[in-house]
Structures are given as structure tokens and as C-alpha cells.
Amino acid sequence: MSKHFLSELTGSFATPALENPTGVMMEAAYRDLGLDWRYINCEIQPDDLENAVLGARAMNWRGFNCSIPHKVSVIAHLDDLGESARIIGAVNTVVNRDGKLIGENTDGRGFVESVKSSLELINKRVVLFGAGGAARAVAVELALAGVAHITIVNRNQERGEELAKLVTDNTSAGAEYHAWTKQYQIPDETDLVINVTSIGLFPNVDAELDINTESIKSSMVVADGIFNPPETRLIQTAKTKGCTTVNGLGMLVQQGAIAFEYWTGKTPSIKVMKAALSDALDITDLDSTDLESTEK
């Protein structure tokens, strides 16, 4: 049998890129299935995004992830969008389909998968902090999964109102914008609290959401999209209140698994991806609530 020495290329375009461990779990999953594929983590500034996409085309990359701050701006450089990405208006996964770069969005689906083992989503009430690309994805997918109402809490009123309208126009869920006032009070009837801002992301690990922590009740499930560190101040506070918590590693693994399938056509081992992340981030025990229901 003849050998070949040309690996299939995937990767990530973001800034900052330093704290992103996605490549560790993706390459572990590639190895597990015997695939000669690579995942290259790239620090790409906004002004360089167009050239980065052109480079991926020229090098025939099989696909790439887009993270902060490129999830919306990358759309201008793609050939087409999948359905969920079109509704959400943001892309986190690009797939090379016969030379065409197609934008997909796995953020929201990954989040829904990670939280489902902790909470039945039908008819639940959600408070969502943030209105950026990831927040748009999470809000739309939660609405499609059957939540009754989403309250969007965001500093920028225009973006918050725009996301609430996006949800109500495209899904059967109700949605409204709340101004992010000092020491924001989470409504008592809330079932699920989600942070999809970058507050608390490494290296600013001591940053916390400006909320009244007394309004966090033990009956609430509290989730954070941040995966580094997995134990954000929000998660730590929620645990002291007796809440069920879901950290960002669950979302990271699940959205990565969906991207893996888009690129390779194969189903990765969630268990292998989880173990690789645990090793990379020196975590001895990921919360079982994150991943147990979908391990393969």
C-alpha cells in the first residue's frame, strides 16, 4: 500500500486564540478514528479575516471554526449559509463542500445538547446574558427546542432588542429585552440562567456578571458558555446556592462534535474529546451534568 503525506486541514480563526483548547479535542478525535487530519489554531485579527479565508480556500482546508470576533463578519467571505446560520445571522463553523465555503452554526445546538441532561427545556423560562453571535445561536436553538420565553439582558439596547425580535419572528417562543441595570435582579420564575458574554473568560477569571446574586435560586439551572476556566465566578456562586450548573466545556465538546461530523462525515467519540480536554486543562473531574447523557 502506498503512503501519502498530505493531511486534511481544519482549524480556527479567532482573536484571542491563546486560550482555545478546541484543537486538542479535535485532533484526539481524529486520531481515535485513524484520520490523517489536523486542526490549526490561528490568531486572526479582524482586518486579516478576508485574507485568512482566501488562504483556507487556496490550501483547500476542509473547514474551520470562527470564534470571537469573526462570527458575523465572516459571512461576507462565504459562498452560502446553512439554515440555522441564516436565521441566527452568525457562523461558527465553515464547511468546504465541493469547493464552496458554507457557513453553519453549531454553538446553539451544542449548548442545547449540553444542558438537556440537566433540564427538560419544553415551556421553560430563560434569562440570557449577552446578545452577540453565540448568544444569538443559543437563543434561537433554545426557542426551537421548545422554551416558552427568553429574556435577553444586554448592555447594548439595540442588539438586545434585535435578538428578542429575531426569536419572536422566527420561532414560537416569546422574547423580550431587559436593560442590564446595576445588580440585575433575575426574575423569580426563571428556570434557566445563561451567560453567553465573555465576562470571566481567561485571563480575566475574577470578572463577574453585574447581577444580584441573592436573586439566584436553588431551583434554577445556571449555565456558562465560557470553558476556560470551566469554574467561572458565576458557576461557583450558583453552586453555593445549590443550583444545578452546566459549564462551558459541555457546549464546547458538543458543538465540536457537530462540526466534526460536518467536516468528516463521521461521528466522533464524545468520551475521547472530553478526556483530551480534561488532560489539556488539568481538570480531574468534569461535571457529569455536562456530558453524561451524550457520551458515545
Protein Blocks (a to p, Z undefined) as FASTA:
>chain_A
ZZdfbdcddddddddfklmcklmmmmmmmmmnopacddddddddfklmmmmmmmmmmnop
abdcdddfklmmmmmmpfbdcfklmmnopafbdcdeehiacdddfklmmmmmmmmmmocf
ehpacddedjbfklmmmmmmmmmnopabdcdddfblmlmmmmmmmmmmmmmbdcdddddd
ehiacdfklmbdcdfbfehiafklmbccdddfklpcfkbccddfbfbdfbdfklmmmmmn
opacddfklmmmmmmmmmmmmmnopacdfklmmmmmmmmnopabdcfklmmmmcZZ
